[in-house]
Structure formats: C-alpha cells, structure tokens
C-alpha cells in the first residue's frame, strides 16, 4: 500500500449551491467522518471495513553500535 496515494475517495454532495466545505472531524472511537460546510450543513460518512484496519508500523530498533558508527562517519566526511 502506497501512503502517498489515497486509499479511497468520495464525492461529497451538497444540495445547496456555492457552499464551501470548512471542517472535517474524525471520531477516534467510531469509524465515522463528519464534514461541515459554511452554511451549517453537516454530512457524515461511515468508513468501510477495509479502511478501518490500521497499517502495520515498523518500530526502528535502537542500536548504540549502529548509531555510533553512523555518527563517526558523519564527522569523517
């Protein structure tokens, strides 16, 4: 999965003309996105199950030997 590419896209429809979307809020507990516009309308979207799974994040392992080696090479160049 490429993090630079969107995983999905939705066209937000508003029945009113000349409206600007002003805020997007993500619920940290439930898979819901709420979008508000400048006229006071609120649109909510429920995320699909495919988008709910979190990405596996690799945690870098700290190695003092590797850090010292890279640190010394930086000063030698």
C-alpha positions as CSV (number, residue, x, y, z in Angstrom):
1,X,0.0,0.0,0.0
2,X,1.4,3.4,-1.0
3,X,1.0,6.0,1.7
4,X,1.2,8.8,-0.9
5,X,-1.9,7.5,-2.8
6,X,-5.4,7.8,-1.4
7,X,-7.0,4.5,-0.4
8,X,-10.4,5.7,-1.4
9,X,-12.2,8.9,-2.5
10,X,-15.8,10.1,-2.1
11,X,-17.6,12.8,-3.9
12,X,-19.3,15.0,-1.3
13,X,-22.7,16.1,-2.5
14,X,-24.4,19.2,-1.2
15,X,-27.9,20.2,-2.3
16,X,-27.0,23.9,-1.8
17,X,-25.0,25.7,-4.4
18,X,-22.0,27.9,-3.6
19,X,-21.1,26.1,-0.4
20,X,-17.5,25.5,0.8
21,X,-16.6,22.6,3.0
22,X,-14.9,24.1,6.1
23,X,-14.2,21.4,8.6
24,X,-13.5,17.6,8.7
25,X,-13.7,15.8,12.0
26,X,-12.6,12.2,12.6
27,X,-14.1,10.3,15.5
28,X,-11.2,8.5,17.4
29,X,-13.6,5.8,18.8
30,X,-16.0,5.0,16.0
31,X,-15.3,4.8,12.2
32,X,-17.1,8.0,11.3
33,X,-16.1,11.2,9.5
34,X,-18.2,14.3,9.9
35,X,-17.9,17.1,7.3
36,X,-19.3,20.6,7.8
37,X,-19.8,23.5,5.3
38,X,-20.1,27.2,5.7
39,X,-23.9,27.2,5.5
40,X,-24.3,24.9,8.6
41,X,-25.0,21.6,6.9
42,X,-23.3,18.5,8.3
43,X,-22.6,15.3,6.3
44,X,-21.4,12.1,8.0
45,X,-19.7,9.1,6.4
46,X,-19.1,5.7,7.9
47,X,-15.8,4.2,6.9
48,X,-15.8,0.8,5.1
49,X,-14.4,-2.2,7.0
50,X,-11.4,-2.2,4.5
51,X,-10.3,1.2,5.6
52,X,-10.7,0.5,9.3
53,X,-7.7,-1.8,9.6
54,X,-4.6,0.0,10.8
55,X,-1.4,-0.1,8.9
56,X,1.5,-2.0,10.5
57,X,4.1,0.4,11.6
58,X,7.6,-0.8,11.9
59,X,9.3,0.4,15.0
60,X,13.0,1.1,14.4
61,X,15.3,-0.8,16.7
62,X,17.8,1.4,18.5
63,X,21.3,0.1,18.4
64,X,24.0,2.1,20.1
65,X,26.7,0.5,18.0
66,X,25.0,1.4,14.7
67,X,24.3,4.9,15.9
68,X,28.0,5.5,16.9
69,X,29.1,4.1,13.6
70,X,26.9,6.5,11.6
71,X,27.8,9.4,13.9
72,X,31.5,8.8,13.4
73,X,31.1,8.5,9.6
74,X,29.2,11.8,9.6
75,X,32.2,13.6,11.1
76,X,34.8,11.9,8.9
77,X,33.1,13.2,5.7
